Amino acid sequence: MKRKDKKNSPLSRRAFLTASAAGAAMALAPGARAVPSEASPTGTSRKTPTRMDKGTQTVHSVCLACNARCGVRGVVKDGRLVNISGNPYHPYNMQFAPIGEETPVAEALKISSPVCGKALDTPSHIYSPYRLIRPLKRTGPRGSGQFEPIEWDQLIAEVSGGGKLFAHLGEEREVEGLKGLLAQEPVSKDDPGLGPKQNGFVFMTGRLQTGRKEFIDRFVKSAVGSRNRIGHTDICGLGFRMGNWALTGAKQAELKADALNARYILVIGANIYEALQPGINTYGAMVARRHGQGELDFAVADPRATRASAHAKEWIPVKPGRDGALAMGIIRWMIENQAVNRDYLTAPNIKTAQKRGFATVSNATHLVISDAHHPDDGAFLRMGHLDPTLGDLKKTSPMVQSPEGTFRSAEETTEAVLEAEGMVRDASGTSIRVKTAFALLKKSAFSHSLSDYAQFCGVPETQMASVAREFSSHGTRAAVTQYHGAGNYVNGTWAAYAVAALNALVGSIGMQGGYLHGGGKAGSPHKGVFDLKGFPGRKKPSGVALSREKASYESTEEYRSKQEKTGNGYPSRRPWFPFSKGGLCVECLSGMDEQYPYPAKVLFTYLFNPVYSIPGGYRFKETLSSTDKVPLHVSMDVAINESNIYADYIVPDLSYAEGHHGWLTPHAPALTFSAIRTPMVRPLTEHTKDGRPFCTETFLIDLAKALGLGGFGDKAIPDSKGTLHPLNRAEDFYLRGFANICHNAGVPEASPEEVRFVETNYPIATHKKILPEDQWRRVCRLLSRGGVFEPYEKGFSKGRFTKATPHVHLYNETLGTTRNTLTGKRFSGVPGYLEPTDSAGIPLSRADKEYPFTVVTYKSRLHTQSRSLWCDRAMEIQDENHVEIHAEDARRLNLKAGDRVKVSSRSNPEGISGTARPTALVRPGCIAISFHFGHTQFGGSSLTVKNGARAFLGGESIMDGSRLIPTPGYTKGLNMNDVSRLDEHLARTPLVDPAAGIPDFSSTRVRIRREQEDC
């Protein structure tokens, strides 16, 4: 029976909410395989089976509807996932107060535990009829939407061996498969320092978590030897991470306010009730509960009034991209009004700071060379500058000025001057100008007046002063929670650094109730009983990543050649990012587009949809279409999306409910755990001849074996005695990682009842023979709880976080001595306000002044990432987004709710269409557009797939011959990334921050008009 084109789910909201209240809200979707005939893609039963019903199985795992890492309990009936709830052993499901691990599983099953709407929609997502179950090969030009299923052996042979793979389409080019990249020769003959030919293999990842991350790295880095396994940290939230990266001296990227003990939280660019990590049932719920109990106040700084603003003490409607001005204005007020924690800031070393009761020490009193004529300008003054004969340890010790005016080692004094500058003579008698880190911060803060900052960020001076006064009045129990909005734009490194520095000024970093990072894993999966990293023939990647992250431009032949010719090695062709945290997918694609610093030969993309997800990603349609810039493109995904429609091959992958085994560590703040993700149902994809599911792991294993690479096959994984064990299927790797966690965390053996529970309920139990019986029993204990979780309280002693990174950097020496490779100028090493600009330094507000509105995006509490279209219940409640505009702006433009409008920008003057929604919940001069919508694929468009009934889970129900029958409702709404600003000075590629490679989500300026006005 063939399905007609359909709009969105006809299930009524009333029926859905009734079912939700009954514990249902589960989606049942059709499919050609393992899908009961009575299932409907839009229906729900009145009594969805629960974990307490007979004939069901319950599996503890970890959600992947977003990156929050909450625990889930999947309920399976007749082999089908039918229900999802939370895991009461997991602290994220219980607001940091889970049941004890000693609680028997039988008792735990009786305890309710929440999850959010994203998790509840998991069944509808995984059973989407548009799921791929067989590999596809294109049968037309890239982007044409023409594919056909191929056999697994053909896929492996062609991707590994290459050849004239598309001669049947008239493409006579010789495609270099992976085998051709294994030759021992440089990737660039002009610059061998860029690394070996293996670097021509680029593996780009979307949502990738620990477990699969180690598996993929094993193949890309250790077996092939490529430097280019590039994540997507940049679009995920690199901005706020860079602020923390600078503050902690590149030790930590994620810190947040302690929601359980803080008295005041300043929320900047973080959507804590809808989309934060930890999830909304965790962090946001704790904030709401404590606020309701009168224990916590908080303020929200955001261009859009988030849902949390309803509870906040005040909403601070900051201009997009101007969070740095807000933070620097608060810093200025705190310094001017002597509202900083001098007891904390004047401690010169960690011993002194701890004696004063603090968990960390800042470098506020450390002296920085501030002398343009000195070769070490921008570096800390060290003992070695004054006495080169000292031993290495003393020579590197930073110096401070004592209250008596003498210069001493920071490690050898208990008191230092906070704000000092002057001259000191080095060993040769030369005078060196120096300033304390705090003095440099003050200079940066005082470069503008408070009224200037108010004008820059659009926040009244009185409100800014009020927030500063409140923030500084709670001692070490005040902290910031910042996220994506605080720094994901050009020059966001310094904005997020300024936001993070607020915590240092009150001394709350590492303090209970203060600013905390996560506690890490409870047990290492990498070594112990087995060695999951080392193996015979392991390679070590070398050279430079295509994204140029963590690499020095000054070490390249390009720099040396320019220096020889002109006396100045700058500018580089594209920016380099030695200071970045990394994961620069945008600059990787831009480098691929410009074949800089070398060309890519083979591109693998994993659950990655850059055309849709990157601001300005539409620019990369051109890149991915080019067989010169991307000679071979293989995608691993569950669907055909807006990006892999340009791929040569698509490998079907598993959803998290069927795979994505992993060991997940906590987000900030404070917790320590290793949560375990394991399949809840058996794979829905087809299988190889020997019974392994088509998925990422099977693909990489079979490629490795075809290429003769180490680390895979019959003798791949060493144990502690040196014996080699096989890696022929995913479980060979993951079960041994689970065994290592049990060994390192001291997990006891499971009781007979617990073993029986796992072996009766968990699909992975089919592979228990991989481990010896004693190891399996310990793994059963681990699986039965969903991980190993340490109590929150265990992380503190005397009010201090015991795992706190000890050193806090108000001046970051590495940043302050790094140069912008486009200009040759040094970056500032202290927080500051820098207006967003293009790569030529032209302020975007000036360049695009004819576009009066700035646009921001946000995430809905119900919708997931780019695959949200398959979440039927979320789509029933909200099936499209809107152009949210301030009511006064709408009145001025004569726009009413429901009017169709065109949103256009300098980079996309044709624009995109949407529906206007006037509101008071967005600041004037700004529009807000939620993410998740504006798709063209995932079943939203008709494609040509020969024998498509064999390729999709929905089989013949979604095919009309070779035509894929679309769901038109999937294309509703608009995607703001389709109008995002491009950099006209860098080949019209997306804007990025020059220091860290942060993509710009907040600086695009747009024009809005009625659609009919375009005529």
TAHUZI-V908097 format. One record per pair of residues at least 24 apart in sequence whose C-alpha atoms are under 6 Angstrom apart, sorted by the first residue. I is the first residue (numbers start at 1). J is the second residue. If there is no record, write none. Layout:
I_J ; I_J
This chain:
1_957 ; 2_956 ; 2_957 ; 3_957 ; 3_958 ; 5_967 ; 6_967 ; 7_967 ; 7_968 ; 7_969 ; 8_969 ; 9_42 ; 11_42 ; 24_48 ; 27_123 ; 27_124 ; 28_124 ; 29_127 ; 29_128 ; 31_129 ; 31_953 ; 31_954 ; 32_953 ; 32_954 ; 32_955 ; 51_75 ; 57_761 ; 58_761 ; 59_680 ; 59_762 ; 60_786 ; 61_676 ; 61_677 ; 61_678 ; 61_786 ; 62_677 ; 65_118 ; 65_119 ; 65_864 ; 68_277 ; 68_278 ; 68_279 ; 84_120 ; 85_114 ; 85_115 ; 86_113 ; 86_114 ; 86_115 ; 87_113 ; 88_113 ; 92_282 ; 95_282 ; 117_862 ; 118_862 ; 121_871 ; 124_871 ; 125_870 ; 125_871 ; 129_953 ; 129_954 ; 130_939 ; 130_952 ; 131_638 ; 131_639 ; 131_952 ; 131_953 ; 132_638 ; 132_639 ; 132_652 ; 132_951 ; 132_952 ; 133_652 ; 133_685 ; 133_686 ; 133_951 ; 133_952 ; 134_652 ; 134_951 ; 135_650 ; 135_651 ; 135_652 ; 136_649 ; 136_650 ; 137_648 ; 137_649 ; 138_648 ; 142_625 ; 142_646 ; 143_645 ; 143_646 ; 145_645 ; 145_943 ; 146_944 ; 146_945 ; 147_945 ; 148_945 ; 148_946 ; 149_951 ; 156_703 ; 191_557 ; 193_543 ; 194_543 ; 194_544 ; 195_542 ; 195_543 ; 198_226 ; 199_226 ; 199_227 ; 200_600 ; 200_601 ; 201_602 ; 202_228 ; 202_603 ; 203_229 ; 203_603 ; 203_604 ; 203_605 ; 204_229 ; 204_230 ; 204_231 ; 204_605 ; 205_231 ; 205_605 ; 205_606 ; 205_608 ; 206_232 ; 206_606 ; 206_607 ; 206_608 ; 210_662 ; 210_663 ; 210_664 ; 211_662 ; 211_663 ; 221_541 ; 222_538 ; 222_539 ; 223_538 ; 223_539 ; 223_709 ; 223_710 ; 225_539 ; 225_540 ; 225_541 ; 226_541 ; 227_541 ; 227_545 ; 228_545 ; 230_583 ; 231_583 ; 232_583 ; 232_585 ; 233_583 ; 234_583 ; 234_584 ; 234_998 ; 237_484 ; 238_998 ; 239_487 ; 239_488 ; 239_492 ; 239_493 ; 239_998 ; 240_483 ; 240_486 ; 240_487 ; 240_496 ; 242_493 ; 243_493 ; 243_496 ; 243_497 ; 243_500 ; 247_808 ; 247_809 ; 248_808 ; 248_809 ; 254_517 ; 255_516 ; 255_517 ; 255_668 ; 256_481 ; 256_515 ; 256_516 ; 256_668 ; 256_669 ; 257_479 ; 257_480 ; 257_481 ; 257_514 ; 257_515 ; 258_513 ; 258_514 ; 258_669 ; 259_287 ; 261_513 ; 262_477 ; 262_478 ; 262_513 ; 263_296 ; 263_477 ; 263_478 ; 264_296 ; 264_297 ; 264_298 ; 264_478 ; 265_298 ; 265_478 ; 265_479 ; 265_480 ; 266_298 ; 266_299 ; 266_480 ; 267_299 ; 267_300 ; 267_480 ; 267_481 ; 267_482 ; 268_301 ; 268_482 ; 268_486 ; 269_302 ; 269_482 ; 269_483 ; 269_484 ; 269_485 ; 269_486 ; 270_482 ; 270_483 ; 273_308 ; 274_861 ; 303_922 ; 303_923 ; 304_921 ; 304_922 ; 305_921 ; 317_923 ; 318_457 ; 318_458 ; 318_459 ; 319_457 ; 319_458 ; 320_1002 ; 321_1002 ; 322_457 ; 323_486 ; 324_495 ; 324_833 ; 325_453 ; 325_457 ; 325_833 ; 326_457 ; 327_498 ; 327_499 ; 328_445 ; 329_450 ; 329_453 ; 330_468 ; 332_445 ; 340_505 ; 340_506 ; 341_505 ; 341_506 ; 344_507 ; 346_416 ; 346_418 ; 348_410 ; 349_411 ; 352_414 ; 359_510 ; 359_800 ; 360_806 ; 360_807 ; 361_807 ; 361_808 ; 362_807 ; 362_808 ; 362_809 ; 363_809 ; 364_437 ; 364_438 ; 364_810 ; 365_400 ; 365_418 ; 365_436 ; 366_399 ; 366_400 ; 366_436 ; 366_437 ; 367_399 ; 367_400 ; 367_434 ; 367_435 ; 367_436 ; 368_434 ; 368_435 ; 368_436 ; 369_434 ; 370_433 ; 370_434 ; 371_433 ; 378_816 ; 378_817 ; 379_813 ; 385_426 ; 386_426 ; 386_427 ; 387_427 ; 437_811 ; 441_830 ; 444_832 ; 476_506 ; 476_507 ; 476_508 ; 476_514 ; 477_513 ; 477_514 ; 478_514 ; 479_503 ; 479_514 ; 479_515 ; 488_998 ; 488_1000 ; 488_1001 ; 489_999 ; 489_1000 ; 489_1001 ; 489_1002 ; 490_836 ; 490_992 ; 490_993 ; 490_1000 ; 491_836 ; 491_993 ; 494_831 ; 494_832 ; 497_831 ; 498_831 ; 510_801 ; 510_804 ; 511_800 ; 511_801 ; 512_799 ; 512_800 ; 516_669 ; 516_670 ; 517_668 ; 517_669 ; 517_670 ; 518_666 ; 518_667 ; 518_668 ; 518_669 ; 518_670 ; 518_671 ; 519_670 ; 519_671 ; 519_672 ; 520_665 ; 520_672 ; 521_665 ; 521_672 ; 521_673 ; 521_674 ; 522_672 ; 522_673 ; 522_674 ; 522_745 ; 523_741 ; 523_744 ; 523_745 ; 524_741 ; 525_737 ; 525_740 ; 525_741 ; 528_740 ; 529_719 ; 529_720 ; 529_740 ; 530_718 ; 530_719 ; 530_720 ; 531_718 ; 531_719 ; 535_711 ; 537_710 ; 546_588 ; 546_591 ; 547_587 ; 547_588 ; 548_576 ; 548_577 ; 549_577 ; 549_578 ; 549_582 ; 550_577 ; 550_578 ; 551_578 ; 552_578 ; 570_824 ; 571_821 ; 571_822 ; 571_823 ; 572_821 ; 572_822 ; 575_821 ; 575_822 ; 577_995 ; 577_996 ; 580_996 ; 593_623 ; 601_631 ; 602_632 ; 603_633 ; 604_633 ; 604_634 ; 604_635 ; 605_635 ; 606_635 ; 606_636 ; 607_637 ; 609_643 ; 611_643 ; 615_977 ; 615_980 ; 616_977 ; 616_978 ; 616_980 ; 616_990 ; 618_978 ; 639_938 ; 640_938 ; 641_937 ; 641_938 ; 642_937 ; 652_695 ; 653_695 ; 653_696 ; 654_695 ; 658_682 ; 658_683 ; 671_792 ; 672_790 ; 673_788 ; 673_789 ; 673_790 ; 674_787 ; 674_788 ; 675_786 ; 675_787 ; 676_786 ; 676_787 ; 697_730 ; 739_779 ; 748_778 ; 749_777 ; 749_778 ; 750_777 ; 750_778 ; 750_780 ; 750_781 ; 755_780 ; 851_1005 ; 851_1006 ; 851_1007 ; 853_925 ; 853_926 ; 853_1005 ; 853_1006 ; 854_926 ; 854_1004 ; 854_1005 ; 855_926 ; 855_927 ; 855_928 ; 856_928 ; 856_1002 ; 857_928 ; 857_929 ; 857_930 ; 858_930 ; 858_931 ; 859_930 ; 859_931 ; 866_932 ; 880_972 ; 880_973 ; 881_973 ; 882_915 ; 882_916 ; 883_915 ; 883_916 ; 883_917 ; 883_929 ; 884_917 ; 884_918 ; 884_927 ; 884_928 ; 885_918 ; 885_919 ; 885_927 ; 886_918 ; 886_919 ; 886_920 ; 886_922 ; 886_924 ; 887_918 ; 887_919 ; 887_920 ; 900_1011 ; 901_1009 ; 901_1010 ; 901_1011 ; 902_1008 ; 902_1009 ; 902_1011 ; 903_1007 ; 903_1008 ; 904_1006 ; 904_1007 ; 905_979 ; 905_1006 ; 907_981 ; 907_982 ; 908_979 ; 914_973 ; 914_974 ; 933_973 ; 933_974 ; 933_975 ; 934_971 ; 934_972 ; 934_973 ; 934_974 ; 934_975 ; 935_971 ; 936_971 ; 939_966 ; 939_967 ; 940_966 ; 940_967 ; 940_968 ; 940_970 ; 940_971 ; 941_966 ; 942_966 ; 980_1004
